[in-house]
Amino acid sequence: MRHAVSSLLFLLLLAGSLAAQLLADPGLYDYSGDLDGKIIIGLTLHQQDGRRVTGSYFYKKYLKDIPLSGEFTGERDLVLREDNIQGKSAGIFILHFAANDPRHKLSSATPLTTDILTGKWTGADHARGFAVYLRLAHIVYGQPGHRYRVAGAEDDSVIERNAQAFCRAVAKGDREEIASLTRYPLAFSLGSKRVKAASKEDFLSNYDRIFTPKFVANIRKAVPHNMFARDQGIMLGDGAVWFDEKGQVFALNN
């Protein structure tokens, strides 16, 4: 009996040590994907030690983080629990780091590591269940609550508030609001040339050439929450917009 317990403990420790290699970077692993292929979500993981993991997830519709905590249950298997404000279970993610992409968006000659998460989310009542597909978007070398510090930001909430206001203004075509959220000189593209608007007036005079229907659509698809950050700034989407440490726009890749 003692031998069986020791063997089980060894296997659990081994699974934990192998799992630790998956989330070896000391940063925030940001994933984007969906529930049942319909509901867009984002999820962030932060490894605490060789086995425990904390994080959060959000629905694109609401952009509000829901805390998660859990642990590795195997080399590639992860359980994350969602608690409500009363501390009771509100749902659970049972996830697996897939060796291959089931949607064939990623291909590799070797097994994937942290690139793809698949599994299921189940509500506390077990009446609701959704298939989960998540793809690694980026790794931010920050800490929970201070993901933008690497870019010099003192308050993450200021960055997010301004980024979301910018996206709303773009969707509405509110030029004045966009201009008020911008730092000058502003870098952007005109044809094949990279130029700068020295002032608000300069920016507004080029507005229609910057915010083409294609560029607006690109910004509409981006998620202004839990964004990628580095020492040069904070990136929206695939680099369409860059914010500075105060949440002001300083570059557009239109």
N, C-alpha and C positions, 0 to 999 in steps of 0.2 A: 504494500500500500504506500509506504514511504517512498519507494522507488518510483511509483506511478505519479505521485504528487510532484516529486523532484523533476521528473521528465516533463510534466505539464508546465511547471514553472520555467524550465529551460526553454521550451518551445515558445512560451509567451514572451520571454525576454528576447529570444532570437527574432521573433516577429517584430517586436518593438524596435530593435536595433536596425533591422532591415528597413522598416518603415521610416525610421529617422533619416535615412539617406534620401528618401523621396522629397522631404521638405527641409533639406539641409541648410538652405540659405536663411539667414536670420531676419528675413523681411516678411512682407505681407503678400501672399499668393492670391491674386485677383482672378476670378473666373467669371465668364459670362456664358449664358445659355438659356435654357427654358425648362418648364414643366410641361410634359405631354406635348412638346413641340409647339405650344401655343402661348403660354404665359412667360414673358421675358423676365429673367431674374439675374442677379449678380451675387456672387458668393466670395468671401474672403477667408483664407485660412492663415493661422499664425501658430506655429509649433511652440509648445511650452517646454517640452523635454523630449525624450526619446519615444514617448507614447501619447501624452496628452496634447490635445489641440483645442484652441479656442478660435472664435471667428464670428462672422455675422453673415446674413444674407438680406437682400432687399428685392422688392418687386419694382420694375421699371416704372410702373404706374404711380408708385408712391414715393420712391427714393428715400425710404426710411429703414435704417438698419435694425435687424432683428437679431439679438445676440444668440450665439450657439456655443456649445461646449461639448467635448467628447473625447474620443481616443481611438487609436488604431486597434483593430481587433484581429489583424493579420498583416502580412507583408504589404498587401495592396488594399486592404479593407479598412473602412473608416465609418464610425458611427458618430453623428452629431445630433445633440438634443436641443430643442427649442423650448424655452420656458416662458410662460406668460408673466404678467406683473405680480401675480400671487405666488409665483415660484413653482407652479404646477406645469406639467408637461403639456405643450401645445402642439407638438409635432416632432417627428424624428426623420433625419436623413440617414439612409443606409447606402453608402457610396463605395465605389470601387475605382481605383486608378487603372484604367483600361490599358492593356498592352497594345491594342489596335483601336483605331477610330471606327466605331460602328456606322458613322455617317460618311466615312471615306473622305473627309475634308483634309485629313492629315495622313501622310504615308511616310513610312520609315523602314529602312533595311533592318533596324534593330527594334526591339520592343519599346514602346513609349513609356515614359516614366510619370511625370506630373502633368502631362499635356491634356489629358482627357479624364473627366470624372463621369461615371454613369451610375445609375442606381434608382432609388425610389424615395419619395417623400410621402410619409403617412401621417395623417392627423391623429390627434390624441384619442379620438373616438374610433379610430380604425375604419371609419366609414368612407373616408376620402383617401385616395392614393394617386400619386402622379409619378410617371416616369421622369427621371432627371437626366439631362445631358448638359455638361458644362465643359467649356474649353478654356485653358489658361490664356488669359489676356496679357498679363504682365506681372512682374514681381517688383514691388516698391520697397526700397530699403528704409522703411520707417517703422513706427510703432503704432498700435491701435490708438486712435485719437490724435495722432501726430504724424499722419502719413505725408503731409506736405512740408514738414520741417526741413527736409533735404533741399527744398527750393527756397528756404529762408522764411517760410510762413510761420507766424506765431499762433494763428488761430484757424484751424481747419474749417470751422463753421463759416467764417467770413469768405473763404475761397469758394465753398460750395454755394453759399447764398448768391454770390456774384455770378458764378458760372451758370446757375439755374436761371437767374434773372436775364443773363445774356441770351440763353437758349430760348426763353419765352419771347424776348424782344425780337429775335431773328424770326421766330415762327409768325409773329404778328406784323413783321415789317416795320417795327418802331425804330426809325433811324436815330431819333434823338436819344432814346434810351441806350441804344447800342453805343452811340458816341460818348455818352456819359460814363460807360463802363470800360472805356478804352484809354490806354496810356499812349501819349505821343512823345516821339515819333512812332508811328505804327507801321510795321513792315507787312507788305502784301505783294501780290503778283499782278502785273498787267501784261497779258500776253506771255511772252517768254522772259520778260524782264522782272527783276526783283526791285521794288521801289519802296519809298517811305512817305507816309502822309505826315507832314510836320505839325499839322494842327487839326482841330475839329472840322474847320471849314474845308480844308484840303481833303480830309477823309470823306465828308459828305458829298463833295463834288465828284468823287469816284465811286460812290456807294453802289450804283446800279451795275458798274463794271466788276465790282468785287462780289456782291451778293447775287450771283446768277442763280437761276432755278436749281441747277445742279449742286451748287455750293450750299444753298439753303437746305436742300434735301439731305445732303451729307450731314449737316449740323442737326437736323431734326432726328436723324437716326442715332446720333451720339448720346451717351448717357452722362450727364453732368453730376456724377456722384462716384466717389471712390476712384478717382482718376489717377493716371500714371503721373509720377513726379520725379524729377531729377534736379541737379543743381542749377540747370539752365531755366527751369520753369515747370509749369503744370500743364499737362496735355489733355485736351478734349478729343475723344474719338481716336482716330488714327493720325492725329497731328494737325487736324484742320484748324484748331485754335490753340494758342498758348497763352496762359495766364501767368502774371508775375506773383511775387510773394504777398501782394495785397489783393489779389484776385482781379486785377485789371488785365485786359487783353493787350498784348504787345506785339503779337504776330499772328497773321492769318495765312494759311496755306491753301489759298483758293485756286 
